Amino acid sequence: MKIECIKEKLETAVRIADRATGKNLSLPILSSILLDSSKNSLFIKSTNLDLGLEVEIPIKGEFSKPIAVPSSVLWNFLSNLGQERVVNLEVVGDVLEITCGLARASVKTQTVDDFPTIPKIADGKNVSVPANVLVSGFKSVCYSAASNSMKPELSSVYIHTKDEHLIFAATDSFRLAEKRIKIKSLKSFPSVMIPAKNASEIIKIFEAHNEDVDIWVGKNQISFSCGFIYLVSRVIDGVFPDYEQIIPKDFSTTAVVIKQDFAQAMKIITVFSDAFNQVNLNIIPNKKIFEIKAKNSTLGDASSKISATAKGESIDIGFNHRYLADCLQPADSDSLVFGFSGQHKPLVIRTVGGDQGFTYLVMPLNK
């Protein structure tokens, strides 16, 4: 009942698995990770019932049975071991003995009878995409999902395919982000909504990987497999809003700005935003003016003009500055085009050159 493994690999696996642990008073086993060995491989498993993880690492030896140990205890011990290379794990009775160099620990194990099974999707439709594509898609939109909503679909990331594009979308009803990534020979698979909090974990887990990710869509779950990591997530049962119909096709005013200029001006002006986080965008094309301004009854007011190429009608319209700022990092371009359809109508922000697949819509503040 003794195994030997590389400390760095075990530490990485436990760190990843710890992301799917949870706190549940009625099921305390969820704060633990399960260690199971087979044929010179150790499988580290965790779940919070919403998300499940299984990480595989090579080992020497084998446990005679699966064991469960508190994730935080094992992770904190391993992460502070320094430069030691080899870790030995041995189960003695109901205790896991860990030795690494001159350090040792005895961790009480827990019964695995209550540990939930991590499902494997054996049937359904699948697609394979590079890890960086998957991560880019989620990063580009997940901030637009609602953090808390009575409508689960507004707290999700919607994934679907169309015309060789893998499409990610999210909305909280006040703003919408969409990312279209063209992939040659992309196989179609059913549309699916993933809880936004799970999407955030998927980003953190796979962003360091360069391999392809195999995605399987089942009836109530979706799985992602990449290298030594297997992740399965609950999917949301519902209908995502038909968002394409609300994106304006024509604009009465357009303006192209350097993203960095806009970001810098926003940092200056938002200090003076009001309780509604409002800033106003004032565009006067015939005078070549793109002005950002804010007014606060307590602090005062401020404005900043930036260089822009604008055409169409003049417009002065207010937005939540946090919503405007959120799209700047995922917009993979040096320049942005702002499209306005008039007062009380949504603003559409797209990239110029570079990434052509990003669209961001923001509703104005009508007050």
Secondary structure, 3 states (H helix, E strand, C coil): CEEEEEHHHHHHHHHHHHCCCCCCCCCHHHHEEEEEEECCEEEEEEECCCEEEEEEEECEECCCCCEEEEHHHHHHHHHCCCCCCEEEEEEECCEEEEEECCEEEEEECECCCCCCCCCCCCCCEEEEEEHHHHHHHHHHHHHHCCCCCCCHHHHEEEEEEECCEEEEEEECCCEEEEEEEECCCCCCCCCEEEEHHHHHHHHHHHCCCCCEEEEEECCCEEEEEECCEEEEEECCCCCCCCHHHHCCCCCCEEEEEEHHHHHHHHHHHHHHCCCCCEEEEEEEHHHCEEEEEEEECCCEEEEEEECEEEEECCEEEEEEHHHHHHCCCCCCCCEEEEEECCCCCCEEEEEECCCCCEEEEECCCCC
